[in-house]
Every structure is written in C-alpha cells, then in structure tokens.
C-alpha cells in the first residue's frame, strides 16, 4: 500500500497481506553474523535493519562507517575524501577513528614518488577547514544512533554546548520538541561510553566546535516557535534551503505537506496547484517571500 509523500513522491505505508497469492515465496532469512569480521548482528525491536552489536563496536567495518558518516557533506563536509580513500588510510594504519583525520600530514598521503602533492594538500586543507563546521553539524557527525540532522539541530540549539549535552538527563532531553525516549536514551548511552567521551575530548583538542558560536546564539529566536511551515514554489530572494534554515533558526518546524496543523505556507512562484487548493480549503495562510522576511525581522 502506498500514498503520495509530500503530495508528490510515492511512499510505502503498509503491507496488504490479503493481496498475496499462492506464488509467494518462502520467508526471507537474514544473516546473523557480519560477512567481513564474523561479529554478531542484532536487530533492535521495531527496526528492520540488522546491525553490529554494541560489544563488537570496534570492528573495521563499523569504524569505517563512522568515518564515512563524519566526512559526509551534511556532516563535516570533508569533500576531498571518499570511501575508497578512507579504506586506504585505514588499511595503512593512518586512521582508526575520526579524530585521527586531523593528524594526517601531506607527506603521508602524497604518494611514494610525491606525484599526489596537490591532491594531498587539498585533503589536508579540507580536513583543517572542517573545524569551522557549526556545532549542530558536529553533533550529527558524531553518528549517535537515532540522532539525525533534525534531532542534532534540536539538541545543539537547546543545550548549546557538548558539555551540557553530555551531562543532560533523560528528563532534560524529553523537554525538547521532537526528542523522544529512543533518541534521549541513545544520547545518554553514547556519552556513558568512555571511548566516546575520549573521542569528543580529542576532537575538542583538534579545534572542532563544541558549542554554538556567539553569532549563532544571537541569530536564533522563538518568533516561529510551535509553528509548522510548508515551503513551496520557486524563490528569487533566497534559496529554498536558506528559507528552511531561517525557519529552524527562528524556532519553526519545516513540514512537507499541508494539513490542518500547518501554520502557514511560504510560497514562491509556481507553487504546486494541489497544495494551493488544499491550503485554500483548509484556510491556511499563504505568505510571499517579502511577507515572510518581514515576519521574522519584525
């Protein structure tokens, strides 16, 4: 069974077991051990994925996966590295965790004959530049289980520093809109692990941001607090991503589809006719770029 996600993209929402015919094959059997290291795999209640168990957290594949997540565009954005390069550095013993990235030197990666000098310099420079990445993306880059981009932003903006986040209680985190028990308990488990605390300490020593900057603190407000906002159409003054960032910056929540809970629609040119019609039926206000900017600047 499916429906339109955001009124556009097909989205699977369930399984119609009654539609199964006699040709349905046998039940799928999943592997229970990692094919690379033989470590035990587990599946947590309510999830579909099989993952490496916590006690086998130091295996090579998991290490590499964490490094690849850390350098990804939406995390630390170290764009000169890729999975193949990470694998090469790992095999050569240059890196064992993300903090080791900041110790890499040009002469270690410029090739035996020095022919990769320019690419090596680019990689080292990109790694060094990553210390300027905003704190909320650092939280996401740590790869804490269940903490995606949106949750990382909420946690970073509420606690404002890694120290405050690391010492937060379950009750503290449950006060944040969008943070439930699963995410909160995962964050607590992460910082209860001595190896993770040591990693954060080493990243701090390398200069990675561990708190919101004064500029970020001064630019945040609660002008849109509690409001769910749909962004639709083509814009001329700012990009769609910039408008979504502004909404979050002022305490609002970006949503993909219009419902009775939508506070207003930020509409550019060529807004989808289906969304326009639905907004009209539900009486949802529609704001232009200029009206929205005036709203958050007032």
C-alpha positions as CSV (number, residue, x, y, z in Angstrom):
1,X,0.0,0.0,0.0
2,X,1.3,3.5,-0.8
3,X,0.4,7.1,-0.8
4,X,1.9,10.3,-2.0
5,X,4.7,11.6,0.3
6,X,4.5,15.4,0.3
7,X,1.8,15.1,-2.3
8,X,4.4,14.1,-4.9
9,X,6.6,11.1,-4.2
10,X,5.2,7.6,-3.8
11,X,5.6,6.4,-0.2
12,X,5.1,2.8,1.1
13,X,2.9,3.0,4.2
14,X,1.9,-0.7,4.8
15,X,1.7,-4.2,3.5
16,X,-1.6,-5.7,2.1
17,X,-1.1,-9.3,3.2
18,X,-4.5,-10.3,1.8
19,X,-3.2,-9.5,-1.7
20,X,-0.6,-12.2,-1.5
21,X,-1.1,-15.0,-4.0
22,X,-0.1,-18.7,-3.8
23,X,3.1,-17.8,-5.7
24,X,4.5,-16.0,-2.7
25,X,8.0,-17.4,-1.9
26,X,9.5,-18.6,1.4
27,X,10.1,-16.2,4.2
28,X,13.4,-14.4,3.9
29,X,16.2,-15.5,6.2
30,X,18.7,-12.9,7.2
31,X,22.4,-13.4,8.1
32,X,23.2,-13.3,11.8
33,X,27.0,-12.5,11.5
34,X,29.0,-9.9,9.7
35,X,30.4,-11.3,6.5
36,X,33.6,-9.3,6.9
37,X,34.6,-9.9,10.5
38,X,32.2,-12.6,11.8
39,X,30.8,-10.3,14.6
40,X,27.3,-10.9,15.8
41,X,24.5,-9.0,14.2
42,X,21.4,-7.9,16.2
43,X,18.0,-6.4,15.3
44,X,16.5,-4.0,17.8
45,X,12.8,-4.1,18.5
46,X,10.7,-2.1,16.0
47,X,13.6,-1.9,13.4
48,X,14.2,-3.7,10.1
49,X,17.9,-3.4,9.9
50,X,20.5,-5.8,11.3
51,X,23.5,-4.1,12.8
52,X,26.7,-4.9,14.7
53,X,26.1,-5.5,18.4
54,X,27.5,-2.9,20.8
55,X,30.1,-5.3,22.2
56,X,31.6,-5.6,18.7
57,X,31.8,-1.9,18.2
58,X,35.5,-1.8,17.4
59,X,35.4,-3.9,14.2
60,X,36.8,-2.5,11.0
61,X,33.5,-2.0,9.1
62,X,31.9,-0.1,11.9
63,X,34.9,2.1,12.3
64,X,35.0,2.9,8.6
65,X,31.2,3.5,8.5
66,X,31.6,6.1,11.3
67,X,34.4,7.8,9.5
68,X,32.5,7.9,6.2
69,X,29.5,9.4,8.0
70,X,31.7,12.0,9.7
71,X,33.2,13.3,6.5
72,X,29.9,13.4,4.6
73,X,28.6,16.6,3.1
74,X,25.8,17.1,5.6
75,X,28.1,16.4,8.5
76,X,31.7,17.8,8.4
77,X,31.8,18.2,4.7
78,X,35.3,17.0,4.1
79,X,34.6,16.7,0.4
80,X,38.1,15.6,-0.7
81,X,37.8,12.2,0.9
82,X,35.7,9.3,-0.2
83,X,35.0,5.7,0.9
84,X,37.9,4.3,-1.1
85,X,40.4,6.8,0.3
86,X,39.1,6.1,3.9
87,X,39.6,2.4,3.3
88,X,43.2,3.0,2.1
89,X,44.1,5.2,5.1
90,X,42.5,2.6,7.4
91,X,44.5,-0.3,5.9
92,X,47.7,1.7,6.2
93,X,47.0,2.5,9.8
94,X,46.8,6.3,9.4
95,X,43.3,6.4,10.9
96,X,41.4,4.4,13.4
97,X,38.7,7.0,14.3
98,X,37.6,10.4,13.1
99,X,40.0,12.3,15.4
100,X,42.9,10.7,13.6
101,X,42.0,12.5,10.5
102,X,43.3,15.8,12.0
103,X,46.8,14.2,12.4
104,X,47.2,13.3,8.7
105,X,50.1,15.1,7.0
106,X,50.7,15.8,3.4
107,X,53.9,13.7,3.2
108,X,51.9,10.7,4.4
109,X,49.4,10.7,1.5
110,X,51.2,12.3,-1.4
111,X,52.3,9.0,-2.9
112,X,55.7,7.3,-2.8
113,X,57.1,9.5,-5.5
114,X,55.3,12.7,-4.4
115,X,53.1,12.8,-7.5
116,X,49.9,13.4,-5.5
117,X,51.2,16.5,-3.8
118,X,48.3,18.7,-4.9
119,X,45.5,16.3,-4.0
120,X,47.2,15.6,-0.6
121,X,47.3,19.3,0.1
122,X,43.7,19.6,-0.8
123,X,42.7,16.8,1.5
124,X,44.7,18.1,4.5
125,X,43.3,21.6,3.9
126,X,39.7,20.3,3.7
127,X,40.2,18.4,7.0
128,X,41.6,21.5,8.6
129,X,38.6,23.6,7.3
130,X,36.1,21.3,8.9
131,X,36.8,22.7,12.4
132,X,34.7,25.7,11.3
133,X,31.6,23.5,10.7
134,X,28.7,24.7,13.0
135,X,28.2,22.9,16.3
136,X,24.8,21.3,15.3
137,X,26.5,19.5,12.4
138,X,29.3,18.3,14.7
139,X,26.6,16.7,16.9
140,X,25.2,15.0,13.8
141,X,28.7,14.0,12.6
142,X,29.3,12.0,15.8
143,X,27.0,9.3,14.5
144,X,25.0,8.9,17.7
145,X,22.4,6.2,17.0
146,X,18.9,7.6,16.0
147,X,20.2,11.2,16.0
148,X,19.6,12.5,12.5
149,X,20.1,16.0,11.2
150,X,16.9,17.4,12.7
151,X,17.4,15.8,16.1
152,X,21.0,17.0,16.2
153,X,19.9,20.6,15.5
154,X,17.3,20.4,18.2
155,X,19.8,19.1,20.8
156,X,22.5,21.6,19.8
157,X,20.2,24.6,19.9
158,X,18.7,23.6,23.3
159,X,21.9,22.6,25.2
160,X,24.2,25.0,23.2
161,X,27.4,23.0,24.1
162,X,28.7,19.5,24.0
163,X,29.4,19.5,27.8
164,X,25.8,20.4,28.5
165,X,24.5,17.8,26.1
166,X,26.8,15.1,27.5
167,X,25.6,15.7,31.1
168,X,21.9,16.1,30.2
169,X,19.4,13.8,31.9
170,X,16.6,11.9,30.2
171,X,14.1,14.4,31.6
172,X,16.1,17.3,30.2
173,X,16.1,15.9,26.7
174,X,12.4,15.0,26.8
175,X,11.6,18.6,27.2
176,X,12.7,19.3,23.6
177,X,10.1,19.2,20.9
178,X,10.8,16.2,18.6
179,X,13.1,14.4,21.0
180,X,11.6,11.2,22.4
181,X,12.7,8.4,24.7
182,X,14.5,6.4,22.0
183,X,16.7,9.4,20.9
184,X,17.3,10.6,24.5
185,X,18.3,7.1,25.8
186,X,20.7,6.7,22.8
187,X,22.4,10.0,23.6
188,X,22.8,9.0,27.2
189,X,24.3,5.6,26.2
190,X,26.7,7.4,23.8
191,X,28.2,9.6,26.4
192,X,28.2,6.9,29.1
193,X,30.8,5.1,26.9
194,X,34.3,6.1,27.9
195,X,35.7,5.6,24.4
196,X,33.1,8.1,23.0
197,X,33.9,10.7,25.7
198,X,37.6,10.3,24.9
199,X,36.8,10.8,21.2
200,X,34.9,14.0,21.9
201,X,37.8,15.2,24.0
202,X,40.3,14.6,21.2
203,X,38.1,16.3,18.7
204,X,37.9,19.3,21.0
205,X,41.7,19.4,21.2
206,X,41.9,19.4,17.4
207,X,39.7,22.6,17.4
208,X,36.4,21.1,16.4
209,X,33.5,23.3,17.5
210,X,31.9,22.1,20.7
211,X,29.4,24.9,21.3
212,X,27.3,27.4,19.5
213,X,29.1,30.5,18.4
214,X,28.1,33.9,19.7
215,X,26.8,34.7,16.2
216,X,24.6,31.6,16.1
217,X,23.3,32.4,19.6
218,X,22.4,36.0,18.7
219,X,20.7,35.0,15.4
220,X,18.3,32.5,17.0
221,X,14.8,33.4,18.2
222,X,11.5,31.9,19.0
223,X,9.5,34.0,16.6
224,X,8.2,30.9,14.8
225,X,8.1,28.6,17.9
226,X,5.4,26.0,17.7
227,X,4.6,26.7,14.1
228,X,4.6,24.1,11.3
229,X,5.5,25.7,7.9
230,X,5.4,24.4,4.3
231,X,7.8,25.8,1.8
232,X,6.6,25.5,-1.8
233,X,7.5,27.1,-5.1
234,X,10.5,28.8,-6.7
235,X,12.1,31.7,-4.9
236,X,14.2,34.7,-6.0
237,X,15.5,36.4,-2.8
238,X,16.8,33.2,-1.1
239,X,17.1,29.6,-2.0
240,X,14.6,27.0,-0.6
241,X,17.3,25.6,1.7
242,X,18.1,29.0,3.0
243,X,14.4,29.6,3.8
244,X,14.2,26.3,5.6
245,X,17.2,27.2,7.6
246,X,15.6,30.5,8.6
247,X,12.5,28.7,9.8
248,X,14.5,26.4,12.0
249,X,16.7,29.3,13.2
250,X,13.6,31.1,14.5
251,X,12.1,28.0,16.2
252,X,9.8,26.9,13.4
253,X,9.3,23.4,12.0
254,X,9.6,22.5,8.3
255,X,6.9,20.1,7.1
256,X,6.4,18.6,3.6
257,X,2.7,18.5,3.3
258,X,-0.3,20.7,4.1
259,X,-2.7,19.7,6.9
260,X,-5.0,21.3,9.4
261,X,-1.9,21.7,11.7
262,X,0.0,23.8,9.1
263,X,0.6,27.3,10.4
264,X,1.2,28.9,7.0
265,X,2.7,28.3,3.6
266,X,5.8,30.2,2.4
267,X,5.0,30.3,-1.3
268,X,7.3,31.2,-4.2
269,X,6.4,31.3,-7.9
270,X,4.8,28.2,-9.4
271,X,3.5,26.8,-6.2
272,X,2.0,23.4,-6.8
273,X,-1.7,23.6,-7.7
274,X,-2.6,20.7,-5.4
275,X,-1.0,22.4,-2.4
276,X,-2.6,25.8,-3.3
277,X,-6.0,24.2,-3.5
278,X,-5.6,22.3,-0.2
279,X,-4.4,25.4,1.6
280,X,-7.4,27.3,0.3
281,X,-9.8,24.6,1.5
282,X,-8.3,24.5,5.0
283,X,-7.9,28.2,5.3
284,X,-4.1,28.0,5.7
285,X,-2.4,31.5,5.2
286,X,-0.1,31.9,2.3
287,X,2.9,34.2,2.7
288,X,5.1,35.6,0.0
289,X,8.9,35.9,0.4
290,X,8.6,39.5,1.3
291,X,5.9,38.9,3.9
292,X,7.9,36.0,5.5
293,X,11.1,38.1,5.7
294,X,9.2,40.9,7.3
295,X,7.6,38.5,9.8
296,X,10.9,37.2,11.1
297,X,12.6,40.6,11.0
298,X,9.9,42.4,13.0
